[in-house]
Amino acid sequence: MHPAADHLTRAPKARPARIVLATIIGNAFVAYDFTVYSFSAVIIGKLFFPSHNPLSSLLLSLATFGAGFVMRPLGAIIIGQIANNRGRNAGMTWSLAFMTLGTWLIACLPTVASIGPAATVLMVVARLMQGLAAGGEIGPASAVLMESVPRNRRCYLTSWRGASQGAAAFAAAMVGAITTALLAPADMLEWGWRIPFVLGGLIGPVGWYLRRRMPSIVMEVPKRPRLATLFSEHARPLVYGTLMMAAPSIGIYITVFYMPSYLVRTLHRPPVISLLTASLSGLVILVVNPLVARIADGQKRRKPIQYLALVVCLALTYPAFLALRMGVSDVTALLIILAYVAVALSNAGASTVMMLEAFAPQHRAAALSIMYSFGVAIFGGFSPLIVTWLIAKTGNPMMPAWYLIVAICITLFALQRFPENTPE
């Protein structure tokens, strides 16, 4: 499939560095808040869910955890369409506004002890707002980055969106570690858990200011895009693009967010490796993504470098987890995980640009948001829960490896069938 040619008018003073900063600060904000919530989930559960009713507490905890992922597809459709109709900046401003409001609501929300069940309801509302924002952020942000430069620089500039997620994971891990180290458990339970959310909330106004001043990229299209047209005429790439998200979304949730718990609870390694794994994995994502994107920009096609990374991951997944299980030293275990992260989560630039190039400009923002959000909701968000259940049912600590292998195979299948827009 060949999309229509790009009809874009770039602002005369649109400097890539300025656009990158305005774009990634919002994307990093989204990733930071989701990461901080995962680190604070235990304390939030005690304060906002009724502990006297274990079943109710469990159901509400799961609802709050999953709410953000369930709302992502809706955010992708709503905010992505705003970006297609009213411009990329408009969509990015809306996503940042929803995320800021949700974050400040969590930071300032009275607990169940103060206002009763209303606290639980408001916590779920806050997570719904954050999920809506996360779903709508990815498409407009990536489209802005890609459309700001010529084709031979698209992967590199777009890769900073993925790199910013690594920076956010590192920052969230550090903030969580510092507050936990400096405050007594009683203080953390009473007010200290709010600090990471307050810090995140302060990013919102800065991001809003930068995005309001960001040069616009105007689309010249014959008529306003309709969402029904996107689904009816582009169903095939939308489906395969969603399937392509299996490996990267499961990969980041297993190797970055679930891995610390897996190392400590399943493999019985010391807790210190948990913090090192989460924080250093974020740094690896931050550094390696732009480097790999530079290589991708030098190639005529977008697929070869993705095939290479996926095949290498397919070959390394089982041996890597087997080495972790067999009791290598903690330093060796950390190096194995970081090397795997460098290979598995380094292709955000090439894959994102390929997905965007498969659609005409008027459909890009919504299309990428839909593929990404449905992919994360279907494959990534609940993968830690599924893997934990599989380990408990089978007693096999290698289940994360098998789960990742299946995800890689799904992505390889979809990548082979996804339409690639190659230059003449």
PyMOL commands that set and color helices and strands:
alter all, ss='L'
color gray80, all
select helices_A, chain A and resi 16-48+54-86+88-108+112-115+118-147+151-182+185-190+192-212+227-233+235-244+246-266+272-297+303-325+330-344+348-357+361-380+383-394+399-417
alter helices_A, ss='H'
color red, helices_A
select strands_A, chain A and resi 8-10+217-219
alter strands_A, ss='S'
color yellow, strands_A
deselect
rebuild
show_as cartoon
